Amino acid sequence: MSTVTGTCPCDGHCCRRYAVNVCGYDAWLISTRRRLRPEQFLVTYALPAPRSDGFHLAPDGPPLGLLLDKRGRKEQGPLKLSLPCVFLVTLTDGIERCGIYAERPIACRSYPMLVTDGEIRPRPDALCPLGCWRLDDETRATWGATLRHQSMQLTLYADVVEHWNARVAALELGAPLSVLEYFSYLMNVYDRLDRLGRELGYDTMSRVTATWPMAYPAPAATDPSLPWVNYRRRARAELHTFYRPAAPG
């Protein structure tokens, strides 16, 4: 991990103390850039209540979420928060660093900042050493871009999960799908979204991310002149090529 100021060493607590939630974009990015299968670094867990990122494997099954795996979990049993992230590496000098820093999940990219009442603020319970983060105009703009990207990817993932769950809901009871089928769906969906982004081009996608609402969930908007609204419609149209939910009634 690194800091905005560059003067405060990271102690790696967040890589040990948190279970890192992962969205579909995170899974796709790590998998494609690092040439890893999702099952090599992800684990599923049952959500205590329905959530926009909660996917199902059976019509009557519980909503599930995705987490980065922990190093040594297979030897020590169930996932424990005290175990280090599967991607945390120890250098020869004993310093620990993120082994996938360029592809780290959006939850890690946005840490420790939150959007509260429209303002960017550090989490009150942040594990970073005191004084690591500053919030002047320049860094606020940087954090704002990061939080917009987070909101964008979480919103798109909710759409991706919605379409998957519609497919699962149409299955017969007692015919569950496997998590490997879900991972395959994610890889194919995000390959398609990546292709859409490349077709639209850098300038268009820059306008999409620059106009995306910073807070999540994004507010309802129907004005197609807004770049982010138009892009979300295009992305949802791509999802319909995988599975089109039946019309109600």
C-alpha positions as CSV (number, residue, x, y, z in Angstrom):
1,M,0.0,0.0,0.0
2,S,1.1,3.6,-0.4
3,T,0.1,7.0,0.9
4,V,-0.9,10.3,-0.7
5,T,1.8,12.2,1.1
6,G,4.5,9.6,0.4
7,T,6.0,10.3,3.9
8,C,4.1,7.8,6.0
9,P,4.9,4.1,5.7
10,C,2.0,1.8,5.6
11,D,1.9,-0.8,8.4
12,G,-0.3,-3.2,6.4
13,H,-3.0,-3.5,9.1
14,C,-5.8,-3.1,6.6
15,C,-4.4,-6.1,4.6
16,R,-4.8,-8.2,7.7
17,R,-7.7,-6.8,9.6
18,Y,-10.3,-6.6,6.9
19,A,-12.2,-9.0,4.7
20,V,-12.1,-7.2,1.4
21,N,-15.4,-7.2,-0.6
22,V,-14.9,-7.7,-4.3
23,C,-17.1,-6.7,-7.2
24,G,-17.2,-8.2,-10.7
25,Y,-14.9,-5.6,-12.1
26,D,-12.3,-6.4,-9.5
27,A,-12.5,-10.2,-10.1
28,W,-12.2,-9.6,-13.9
29,L,-9.3,-7.2,-13.6
30,I,-7.2,-9.3,-11.3
31,S,-8.0,-12.5,-13.3
32,T,-7.1,-11.0,-16.7
33,R,-4.1,-9.0,-15.6
34,R,-2.6,-11.6,-13.3
35,R,-3.7,-14.7,-15.4
36,L,-5.4,-16.2,-12.4
37,R,-8.7,-18.1,-12.3
38,P,-11.2,-16.3,-9.9
39,E,-11.4,-19.4,-7.7
40,Q,-7.7,-19.1,-7.0
41,F,-8.1,-15.8,-5.1
42,L,-11.8,-15.4,-4.2
43,V,-14.1,-17.0,-1.6
44,T,-17.9,-16.7,-1.3
45,Y,-19.8,-16.0,1.9
46,A,-23.5,-15.9,2.8
47,L,-24.8,-12.4,3.3
48,P,-26.9,-11.8,6.4
49,A,-29.5,-10.0,4.3
50,P,-30.3,-9.4,0.6
51,R,-28.0,-6.8,-1.0
52,S,-27.6,-5.3,-4.5
53,D,-24.3,-7.3,-4.9
54,G,-25.8,-10.6,-3.5
55,F,-25.9,-13.3,-6.1
56,H,-27.7,-16.6,-5.9
57,L,-26.8,-20.0,-7.1
58,A,-30.3,-21.5,-6.6
59,P,-33.8,-20.0,-6.6
60,D,-34.2,-20.7,-2.9
61,G,-30.5,-20.2,-2.0
62,P,-29.0,-17.5,0.2
63,P,-27.5,-14.3,-1.3
64,L,-23.8,-14.6,-1.6
65,G,-20.9,-12.1,-1.7
66,L,-17.3,-12.2,-2.9
67,L,-14.2,-11.7,-0.7
68,L,-10.5,-11.8,-1.4
69,D,-9.1,-15.0,0.0
70,K,-6.7,-15.0,3.0
71,R,-3.3,-16.5,3.0
72,G,-3.1,-19.8,4.8
73,R,-6.9,-20.1,5.1
74,K,-6.9,-23.6,3.6
75,E,-4.6,-24.8,6.3
76,Q,-6.3,-23.0,9.1
77,G,-10.0,-23.6,8.3
78,P,-12.6,-20.9,7.8
79,L,-11.6,-17.4,6.8
80,K,-10.2,-15.4,9.7
81,L,-9.8,-11.7,9.6
82,S,-6.4,-11.9,11.3
83,L,-4.9,-13.8,8.4
84,P,-3.1,-11.7,5.7
85,C,-4.6,-11.0,2.3
86,V,-3.7,-13.7,-0.2
87,F,-1.9,-11.0,-2.2
88,L,0.1,-9.4,0.6
89,V,3.8,-10.1,0.0
90,T,6.7,-9.7,2.3
91,L,9.9,-8.2,0.8
92,T,13.4,-9.2,1.7
93,D,13.7,-6.3,4.1
94,G,10.6,-7.5,6.0
95,I,8.3,-4.7,4.6
96,E,4.9,-5.9,3.5
97,R,3.4,-4.6,0.3
98,C,0.3,-5.3,-1.9
99,G,1.4,-7.8,-4.6
100,I,-1.3,-6.6,-7.0
101,Y,-1.2,-2.9,-6.3
102,A,-2.0,-1.8,-9.9
103,E,-5.0,-4.2,-9.9
104,R,-6.1,-3.9,-6.3
105,P,-9.9,-3.9,-5.6
106,I,-11.8,-0.7,-5.6
107,A,-12.5,-1.1,-1.9
108,C,-8.7,-0.9,-1.4
109,R,-8.3,2.0,-3.8
110,S,-10.9,4.2,-2.0
111,Y,-9.7,3.3,1.5
112,P,-9.9,5.1,3.9
113,M,-12.2,7.8,2.3
114,L,-16.0,7.9,2.4
115,V,-18.5,10.3,1.0
116,T,-20.7,11.7,3.8
117,D,-23.3,14.4,3.0
118,G,-21.5,15.1,-0.3
119,E,-18.1,15.6,1.4
120,I,-15.1,13.4,1.1
121,R,-13.9,12.4,4.6
122,P,-11.6,9.7,6.0
123,R,-13.2,6.9,7.8
124,P,-13.3,7.6,11.6
125,D,-12.0,4.0,12.2
126,A,-9.2,4.1,9.6
127,L,-6.3,1.8,10.5
128,C,-3.7,4.0,8.8
129,P,-1.1,5.6,11.0
130,L,-2.1,9.1,12.1
131,G,-1.3,11.8,9.6
132,C,-0.9,9.6,6.5
133,W,-3.6,11.4,4.5
134,R,-4.1,15.0,3.6
135,L,-7.2,16.5,2.0
136,D,-6.2,19.7,0.1
137,D,-7.8,20.7,-3.1
138,E,-5.5,18.6,-5.3
139,T,-5.9,15.4,-3.3
140,R,-9.7,15.9,-2.9
141,A,-9.9,15.9,-6.7
142,T,-7.9,12.6,-6.8
143,W,-10.1,11.0,-4.2
144,G,-13.2,12.3,-5.9
145,A,-12.2,10.5,-9.1
146,T,-11.5,7.3,-7.2
147,L,-14.9,7.4,-5.4
148,R,-16.7,8.1,-8.7
149,H,-15.0,5.1,-10.2
150,Q,-16.0,3.0,-7.2
151,S,-19.7,4.2,-7.5
152,M,-19.6,3.4,-11.2
153,Q,-18.3,-0.2,-10.7
154,L,-20.6,-1.0,-7.8
155,T,-23.6,0.3,-9.8
156,L,-22.6,-1.8,-12.8
157,Y,-22.0,-4.8,-10.7
158,A,-25.5,-4.5,-9.2
159,D,-26.9,-4.6,-12.7
160,V,-24.7,-7.6,-13.6
161,V,-25.9,-9.4,-10.5
162,E,-29.6,-8.5,-11.2
163,H,-29.4,-10.2,-14.5
164,W,-27.7,-13.3,-13.1
165,N,-30.3,-13.6,-10.4
166,A,-33.1,-13.3,-12.9
167,R,-31.6,-16.3,-14.7
168,V,-31.3,-18.2,-11.5
169,A,-34.9,-17.4,-10.4
170,A,-36.1,-19.0,-13.6
171,L,-34.5,-22.4,-12.7
172,E,-36.4,-25.2,-11.2
173,L,-36.0,-25.6,-7.5
174,G,-33.3,-28.1,-6.5
175,A,-31.2,-27.3,-9.6
176,P,-28.4,-25.0,-8.3
177,L,-25.7,-23.6,-10.5
178,S,-22.0,-23.7,-9.4
179,V,-19.9,-20.8,-8.3
180,L,-17.6,-21.6,-11.3
181,E,-20.5,-20.9,-13.6
182,Y,-21.0,-17.6,-11.9
183,F,-17.3,-16.8,-12.3
184,S,-17.5,-17.7,-16.0
185,Y,-20.5,-15.4,-16.4
186,L,-18.5,-12.5,-14.7
187,M,-15.5,-13.0,-17.0
188,N,-17.7,-13.0,-20.1
189,V,-19.8,-10.0,-19.0
190,Y,-16.8,-7.9,-18.2
191,D,-15.0,-8.9,-21.4
192,R,-18.0,-7.5,-23.2
193,L,-18.1,-4.3,-21.1
194,D,-14.3,-3.9,-21.7
195,R,-15.0,-4.1,-25.4
196,L,-17.8,-1.6,-25.2
197,G,-15.5,0.8,-23.4
198,R,-12.8,0.4,-26.1
199,E,-15.4,0.9,-28.8
200,L,-16.7,4.2,-27.2
201,G,-13.1,5.4,-26.8
202,Y,-11.0,7.1,-24.2
203,D,-12.6,10.6,-24.4
204,T,-16.2,9.3,-24.1
205,M,-15.3,7.0,-21.2
206,S,-13.5,9.8,-19.5
207,R,-16.7,11.9,-19.6
208,V,-18.7,8.9,-18.3
209,T,-16.5,8.5,-15.2
210,A,-16.2,12.3,-14.7
211,T,-19.9,12.7,-14.6
212,W,-20.8,9.6,-12.6
213,P,-22.3,10.4,-9.2
214,M,-19.7,10.1,-6.4
215,A,-22.0,8.6,-3.8
216,Y,-23.3,5.1,-4.1
217,P,-26.0,4.0,-4.8
218,A,-26.2,6.4,-7.7
219,P,-29.4,8.4,-7.8
220,A,-32.1,7.5,-10.4
221,A,-31.5,9.5,-13.6
222,T,-33.2,9.2,-17.0
223,D,-31.6,12.1,-18.9
224,P,-29.7,10.5,-21.8
225,S,-27.7,13.7,-22.3
226,L,-25.7,12.8,-19.2
227,P,-22.8,10.6,-20.3
228,W,-23.0,8.3,-17.3
229,V,-26.7,7.7,-17.9
230,N,-26.2,6.9,-21.5
231,Y,-23.3,4.6,-20.8
232,R,-25.3,2.7,-18.1
233,R,-28.1,2.1,-20.7
234,R,-25.5,0.8,-23.2
235,A,-24.0,-1.5,-20.5
236,R,-27.4,-2.9,-19.5
237,A,-28.2,-3.5,-23.2
238,E,-25.0,-5.6,-23.3
239,L,-26.2,-7.6,-20.3
240,H,-29.4,-8.5,-22.2
241,T,-27.4,-10.3,-24.8
242,F,-26.5,-12.8,-22.0
243,Y,-29.9,-13.2,-20.5
244,R,-33.1,-11.2,-20.9
245,P,-35.4,-11.4,-17.9
246,A,-39.0,-12.3,-18.7
247,A,-41.4,-9.3,-18.7
248,P,-43.6,-9.2,-15.6
249,G,-47.1,-10.5,-16.0
